[in-house]
């Protein structure tokens, strides 16, 4: 699968694993909102960020579906 199109398969509630770690040590982010920008919450510390989809496509490594 092409990593550039991976961001198109995101759903609210998924966990996005990014290439770089957050300063808190976590690489997993929970998807809170989708649109032209994607709102993410760090699983480790709860920090909130909004990224444009184009930027997310460059930093996204994989999608981890929610458990259950």
N, CA, C and O atoms as a GROMACS GRO file, in nm:
protein
  272
    1UNK      N    1   0.084  -0.118   0.000
    1UNK     CA    2   0.000   0.000   0.000
    1UNK      C    3   0.089   0.125   0.000
    1UNK      O    4   0.190   0.129   0.069
    2UNK      N    5   0.051   0.223  -0.076
    2UNK     CA    6   0.126   0.347  -0.087
    2UNK      C    7   0.108   0.430   0.039
    2UNK      O    8  -0.005   0.460   0.077
    3UNK      N    9   0.219   0.467   0.107
    3UNK     CA   10   0.207   0.546   0.230
    3UNK      C   11   0.141   0.682   0.209
    3UNK      O   12   0.084   0.738   0.302
    4UNK      N   13   0.148   0.735   0.088
    4UNK     CA   14   0.086   0.865   0.060
    4UNK      C   15  -0.066   0.859   0.063
    4UNK      O   16  -0.131   0.960   0.089
    5UNK      N   17  -0.126   0.742   0.036
    5UNK     CA   18  -0.271   0.730   0.037
    5UNK      C   19  -0.324   0.671   0.167
    5UNK      O   20  -0.445   0.654   0.182
    6UNK      N   21  -0.236   0.641   0.260
    6UNK     CA   22  -0.276   0.580   0.386
    6UNK      C   23  -0.369   0.672   0.464
    6UNK      O   24  -0.462   0.624   0.530
    7UNK      N   25  -0.347   0.804   0.458
    7UNK     CA   26  -0.428   0.898   0.536
    7UNK      C   27  -0.573   0.902   0.489
    7UNK      O   28  -0.659   0.949   0.563
    8UNK      N   29  -0.602   0.854   0.369
    8UNK     CA   30  -0.740   0.855   0.320
    8UNK      C   31  -0.825   0.746   0.384
    8UNK      O   32  -0.947   0.749   0.373
    9UNK      N   33  -0.762   0.650   0.452
    9UNK     CA   34  -0.834   0.542   0.516
    9UNK      C   35  -0.858   0.567   0.664
    9UNK      O   36  -0.908   0.478   0.734
   10UNK      N   37  -0.825   0.685   0.713
   10UNK     CA   38  -0.845   0.717   0.854
   10UNK      C   39  -0.992   0.729   0.887
   10UNK      O   40  -1.072   0.774   0.805
   11UNK      N   41  -1.026   0.689   1.009
   11UNK     CA   42  -1.161   0.707   1.064
   11UNK      C   43  -1.147   0.764   1.204
   11UNK      O   44  -1.043   0.746   1.268
   12UNK      N   45  -1.249   0.830   1.250
   12UNK     CA   46  -1.249   0.882   1.387
   12UNK      C   47  -1.240   0.764   1.483
   12UNK      O   48  -1.314   0.666   1.468
   13UNK      N   49  -1.152   0.772   1.580
   13UNK     CA   50  -1.131   0.664   1.675
   13UNK      C   51  -1.009   0.578   1.646
   13UNK      O   52  -0.961   0.507   1.734
   14UNK      N   53  -0.958   0.583   1.523
   14UNK     CA   54  -0.836   0.508   1.489
   14UNK      C   55  -0.716   0.569   1.561
   14UNK      O   56  -0.720   0.683   1.607
   15UNK      N   57  -0.611   0.490   1.570
   15UNK     CA   58  -0.484   0.540   1.621
   15UNK      C   59  -0.389   0.552   1.504
   15UNK      O   60  -0.370   0.458   1.427
   16UNK      N   61  -0.329   0.669   1.493
   16UNK     CA   62  -0.231   0.695   1.388
   16UNK      C   63  -0.092   0.684   1.450
   16UNK      O   64  -0.061   0.754   1.546
   17UNK      N   65  -0.009   0.597   1.394
   17UNK     CA   66   0.129   0.584   1.442
   17UNK      C   67   0.215   0.668   1.348
   17UNK      O   68   0.220   0.643   1.228
   18UNK      N   69   0.283   0.767   1.406
   18UNK     CA   70   0.364   0.858   1.327
   18UNK      C   71   0.510   0.814   1.323
   18UNK      O   72   0.551   0.729   1.403
   19UNK      N   73   0.587   0.871   1.231
   19UNK     CA   74   0.726   0.831   1.213
   19UNK      C   75   0.814   0.876   1.329
   19UNK      O   76   0.904   0.803   1.371
   20UNK      N   77   0.789   0.995   1.381
   20UNK     CA   78   0.870   1.048   1.490
   20UNK      C   79   0.795   1.037   1.622
   20UNK      O   80   0.672   1.037   1.626
   21UNK      N   81   0.871   1.028   1.730
   21UNK     CA   82   0.808   1.022   1.862
   21UNK      C   83   0.779   1.163   1.913
   21UNK      O   84   0.850   1.258   1.881
   22UNK      N   85   0.674   1.174   1.992
   22UNK     CA   86   0.638   1.297   2.060
   22UNK      C   87   0.737   1.314   2.177
   22UNK      O   88   0.791   1.214   2.223
   23UNK      N   89   0.762   1.433   2.225
   23UNK     CA   90   0.854   1.449   2.338
   23UNK      C   91   0.818   1.366   2.462
   23UNK      O   92   0.905   1.338   2.545
   24UNK      N   93   0.692   1.327   2.476
   24UNK     CA   94   0.653   1.245   2.590
   24UNK      C   95   0.694   1.098   2.570
   24UNK      O   96   0.688   1.020   2.665
   25UNK      N   97   0.735   1.061   2.449
   25UNK     CA   98   0.780   0.926   2.421
   25UNK      C   99   0.683   0.841   2.342
   25UNK      O  100   0.718   0.730   2.300
   26UNK      N  101   0.562   0.889   2.320
   26UNK     CA  102   0.460   0.813   2.248
   26UNK      C  103   0.467   0.842   2.098
   26UNK      O  104   0.501   0.953   2.057
   27UNK      N  105   0.435   0.742   2.017
   27UNK     CA  106   0.426   0.759   1.872
   27UNK      C  107   0.282   0.744   1.823
   27UNK      O  108   0.255   0.764   1.705
   28UNK      N  109   0.190   0.711   1.913
   28UNK     CA  110   0.051   0.687   1.876
   28UNK      C  111  -0.035   0.808   1.907
   28UNK      O  112  -0.023   0.870   2.013
   29UNK      N  113  -0.124   0.840   1.812
   29UNK     CA  114  -0.215   0.953   1.825
   29UNK      C  115  -0.356   0.904   1.792
   29UNK      O  116  -0.375   0.827   1.698
   30UNK      N  117  -0.454   0.948   1.869
   30UNK     CA  118  -0.593   0.913   1.845
   30UNK      C  119  -0.657   1.017   1.753
   30UNK      O  120  -0.640   1.138   1.774
   31UNK      N  121  -0.728   0.971   1.651
   31UNK     CA  122  -0.794   1.061   1.557
   31UNK      C  123  -0.926   1.107   1.619
   31UNK      O  124  -1.012   1.025   1.651
   32UNK      N  125  -0.941   1.240   1.637
   32UNK     CA  126  -1.060   1.296   1.698
   32UNK      C  127  -1.157   1.355   1.596
   32UNK      O  128  -1.278   1.349   1.613
   33UNK      N  129  -1.102   1.413   1.488
   33UNK     CA  130  -1.186   1.481   1.390
   33UNK      C  131  -1.119   1.475   1.254
   33UNK      O  132  -0.996   1.485   1.243
   34UNK      N  133  -1.200   1.458   1.151
   34UNK     CA  134  -1.149   1.454   1.014
   34UNK      C  135  -1.211   1.568   0.934
   34UNK      O  136  -1.325   1.608   0.958
   35UNK      N  137  -1.137   1.619   0.841
   35UNK     CA  138  -1.181   1.726   0.753
   35UNK      C  139  -1.062   1.767   0.669
   35UNK      O  140  -0.978   1.683   0.636
   36UNK      N  141  -1.054   1.895   0.634
   36UNK     CA  142  -0.935   1.940   0.562
   36UNK      C  143  -0.815   1.934   0.655
   36UNK      O  144  -0.701   1.918   0.610
   37UNK      N  145  -0.841   1.949   0.784
   37UNK     CA  146  -0.740   1.926   0.886
   37UNK      C  147  -0.783   1.808   0.971
   37UNK      O  148  -0.902   1.783   0.988
   38UNK      N  149  -0.686   1.736   1.023
   38UNK     CA  150  -0.712   1.620   1.108
   38UNK      C  151  -0.670   1.656   1.250
   38UNK      O  152  -0.557   1.699   1.273
   39UNK      N  153  -0.763   1.640   1.344
   39UNK     CA  154  -0.733   1.669   1.484
   39UNK      C  155  -0.690   1.541   1.553
   39UNK      O  156  -0.760   1.440   1.547
   40UNK      N  157  -0.575   1.546   1.620
   40UNK     CA  158  -0.517   1.430   1.686
   40UNK      C  159  -0.490   1.459   1.833
   40UNK      O  160  -0.462   1.572   1.871
   41UNK      N  161  -0.500   1.353   1.916
   41UNK     CA  162  -0.464   1.362   2.057
   41UNK      C  163  -0.356   1.260   2.086
   41UNK      O  164  -0.370   1.142   2.051
   42UNK      N  165  -0.249   1.302   2.150
   42UNK     CA  166  -0.140   1.213   2.186
   42UNK      C  167  -0.190   1.113   2.289
   42UNK      O  168  -0.252   1.151   2.388
   43UNK      N  169  -0.164   0.984   2.266
   43UNK     CA  170  -0.208   0.880   2.357
   43UNK      C  171  -0.128   0.887   2.487
   43UNK      O  172  -0.180   0.849   2.593
   44UNK      N  173  -0.005   0.933   2.482
   44UNK     CA  174   0.080   0.937   2.600
   44UNK      C  175   0.046   1.049   2.696
   44UNK      O  176   0.032   1.026   2.816
   45UNK      N  177   0.033   1.172   2.644
   45UNK     CA  178   0.017   1.287   2.734
   45UNK      C  179  -0.113   1.365   2.712
   45UNK      O  180  -0.146   1.451   2.793
   46UNK      N  181  -0.187   1.337   2.606
   46UNK     CA  182  -0.313   1.406   2.582
   46UNK      C  183  -0.301   1.536   2.505
   46UNK      O  184  -0.400   1.608   2.490
   47UNK      N  185  -0.182   1.569   2.456
   47UNK     CA  186  -0.162   1.692   2.378
   47UNK      C  187  -0.246   1.689   2.250
   47UNK      O  188  -0.251   1.586   2.183
   48UNK      N  189  -0.311   1.800   2.216
   48UNK     CA  190  -0.395   1.809   2.096
   48UNK      C  191  -0.323   1.886   1.986
   48UNK      O  192  -0.261   1.990   2.012
   49UNK      N  193  -0.332   1.836   1.864
   49UNK     CA  194  -0.277   1.905   1.747
   49UNK      C  195  -0.375   1.892   1.631
   49UNK      O  196  -0.452   1.797   1.623
   50UNK      N  197  -0.370   1.989   1.541
   50UNK     CA  198  -0.443   1.983   1.415
   50UNK      C  199  -0.341   1.990   1.303
   50UNK      O  200  -0.258   2.080   1.298
   51UNK      N  201  -0.348   1.892   1.212
   51UNK     CA  202  -0.256   1.887   1.098
   51UNK      C  203  -0.335   1.890   0.968
   51UNK      O  204  -0.439   1.824   0.958
   52UNK      N  205  -0.287   1.964   0.869
   52UNK     CA  206  -0.348   1.952   0.737
   52UNK      C  207  -0.326   1.810   0.684
   52UNK      O  208  -0.226   1.747   0.716
   53UNK      N  209  -0.419   1.761   0.603
   53UNK     CA  210  -0.408   1.625   0.550
   53UNK      C  211  -0.278   1.603   0.473
   53UNK      O  212  -0.220   1.494   0.478
   54UNK      N  213  -0.231   1.704   0.401
   54UNK     CA  214  -0.108   1.690   0.324
   54UNK      C  215   0.012   1.667   0.417
   54UNK      O  216   0.099   1.587   0.385
   55UNK      N  217   0.017   1.736   0.530
   55UNK     CA  218   0.126   1.718   0.626
   55UNK      C  219   0.115   1.581   0.693
   55UNK      O  220   0.216   1.514   0.714
   56UNK      N  221  -0.008   1.540   0.726
   56UNK     CA  222  -0.027   1.410   0.788
   56UNK      C  223   0.019   1.298   0.696
   56UNK      O  224   0.073   1.197   0.742
   57UNK      N  225  -0.002   1.314   0.566
   57UNK     CA  226   0.038   1.211   0.470
   57UNK      C  227   0.189   1.190   0.472
   57UNK      O  228   0.236   1.080   0.442
   58UNK      N  229   0.265   1.292   0.505
   58UNK     CA  230   0.411   1.278   0.506
   58UNK      C  231   0.463   1.220   0.637
   58UNK      O  232   0.570   1.158   0.637
   59UNK      N  233   0.392   1.237   0.748
   59UNK     CA  234   0.442   1.191   0.878
   59UNK      C  235   0.377   1.062   0.927
   59UNK      O  236   0.422   1.005   1.026
   60UNK      N  237   0.273   1.015   0.859
   60UNK     CA  238   0.200   0.895   0.902
   60UNK      C  239   0.275   0.769   0.862
   60UNK      O  240   0.316   0.754   0.746
   61UNK      N  241   0.293   0.678   0.958
   61UNK     CA  242   0.360   0.552   0.930
   61UNK      C  243   0.259   0.439   0.911
   61UNK      O  244   0.269   0.364   0.814
   62UNK      N  245   0.160   0.428   1.002
   62UNK     CA  246   0.059   0.324   0.989
   62UNK      C  247  -0.064   0.362   1.068
   62UNK      O  248  -0.060   0.451   1.154
   63UNK      N  249  -0.175   0.294   1.039
   63UNK     CA  250  -0.301   0.312   1.109
   63UNK      C  251  -0.327   0.188   1.193
   63UNK      O  252  -0.322   0.076   1.144
   64UNK      N  253  -0.355   0.211   1.322
   64UNK     CA  254  -0.387   0.102   1.413
   64UNK      C  255  -0.536   0.113   1.444
   64UNK      O  256  -0.577   0.208   1.510
   65UNK      N  257  -0.620   0.017   1.399
   65UNK     CA  258  -0.763   0.028   1.425
   65UNK      C  259  -0.793   0.016   1.574
   65UNK      O  260  -0.716  -0.045   1.648
   66UNK      N  261  -0.904   0.074   1.618
   66UNK     CA  262  -0.937   0.067   1.761
   66UNK      C  263  -0.967  -0.075   1.804
   66UNK      O  264  -1.020  -0.155   1.727
   67UNK      N  265  -0.932  -0.106   1.927
   67UNK     CA  266  -0.959  -0.240   1.981
   67UNK      C  267  -1.108  -0.256   2.006
   67UNK      O  268  -1.171  -0.165   2.061
   68UNK      N  269  -1.164  -0.369   1.967
   68UNK     CA  270  -1.305  -0.396   1.994
   68UNK      C  271  -1.389  -0.364   1.883
   68UNK      O  272  -1.510  -0.381   1.890
   0.00000   0.00000   0.00000
